[in-house]
């Protein structure tokens, strides 16, 4: 509270700041927490239900299975979740617009089919083949975007069509029953190799440095503009939470989780890759015009159009971003599975949407963040992982995941109602 | 009287065989509120859409600051400093007040948003309009009342340094207290030297806030009156077509 007092006394001598309307940053930590609680009660829950679900599920599975809380399973969870985290983040760009991409999972699959056939059959250099896969992903996104943004077909229909069509493509490329092994060491390394022990700690230090850097940069900018800042204690609390949670995660992953003489330890390489993409994507969505306009279109496309925003262009490119990031998800997938078959990515379709929605990204558009999708993906990965450990049949997994999706969509609709929207759309 | 900021003469607009505007004249002056009244279907919205550049006129002359201008796109209008605050408020519920006010023209530095600067300018603009009902400029618009939303929409126009602000039915959906707030806001807008055109069905509002009233009847401007020199009954007569001025109406 003392820091809050200091902030207030710092702010008041400024004659101009006193004239400004409040900006919700006033007061100490306690005031900020109260304001946040009020927003939550008002329906702005964000990822809160997902975080709660994650904790409840984790506790439940640790009680039910002795294997859940092991270092090995923790690392396994990270790599299992990586594909879904990536796909969920990809989908955020279109879900924020109030659109959907049901073909994202199959886009991941078909681009990987192209990739593996070029490498294994055509003898392409893997980097060249990867470039082709990305171009294919961009082309798919441009195709969807054209029909949704220019022609005006609902994205549900276009992407459902592609969901079927691209599966046909996979069959044509791979052949029925065909299966290709992934033999590229660099691709396999993404999900199967780990950072050295010091690398994990270095990663955590970089995360803390970037987080602190942006926080203080923002504060300096606000000070220059003559508007008040939040109590500085909040920055330290945020950094403390990252350091604590990150520290525990890195520590666990740095333990030897091997089952033979050779030590297996370290943070899986996929983790820093996901973090970099998460940071870049969040940067774009929060701090650039492109991101702001995606939110604006999702909130009220007509208002965005009247404000001079090129609505068609933004819609179109958002689908390209989604498909391109889906290719990355495909890479994580084949790195984990180790092979590509003609059904690659088919199972991912709804899990990707589920990840975003469970994490608190609103299907109505305009609300949600990349981090929410990542947390939602972790929840779904925990369900799959935990039910797998309990040796329950796969059917249970589908049923539970489906139930969680509907539950999450309901929470979304109800919180939208609380936030002032209509619960039944008219 | 001095030079009108905007002057329409002989403006026409048809949709297929239907002639909606049949040669309309309209003037608006800096620092004055001009009310545009008329029954449903009189052509008010069509007249406004032409000024906004959304639906260009078929024929007629538009003079801005005494010079003839072309209004073919919303950008043409925006460049001249013409801002329209629509009835169905063009605000994004999921964004906060600052984000809405700056939508489409955000302040950036180093390629990223300068949130502090935008927050400050938004705050100062609301203050200049003596807005006291808004607690925080970082509130989401979804949490605002109808009057507050109207305030934000008007402040958005002011922020653009608008010279002509057109308000389409600003009080239609508001309660008594909020209507009063918005009308005060309209007066302050005019005091700042802005030319204001207000469309309204509510003659009480018109008589409270406007300096001048122009009446459209079936696509023709049938009356142009100083509010101080007219009565409610006279205006109603022109709106319903039972009176005419200058012999141009039926």
Interface residues (C-beta under 8 A of the other chain):
Chain A: X19 X20 X21 X22 X23 X24 X25 X42 X44 X218 X221 X222 X223 X224 X225 X226 X227 X283 X287 X288 X289 X292 X295 X296 X298 X299 X300 X302 X303 X304 X306 X307 X308 X309 X366 X367 X419 X420 X421
Chain B: X74 X75 X78 X86 X88 X89 X90 X91 X92 X93 X94 X95 X98 X99 X100 X103 X104 X105 X106 X108 X109 X111 X112 X113 X114 X115 X116 X117 X119 X120 X123 X124 X126 X127 X131 X134 X135 X136 X137 X138 X139 X140 X142 X143
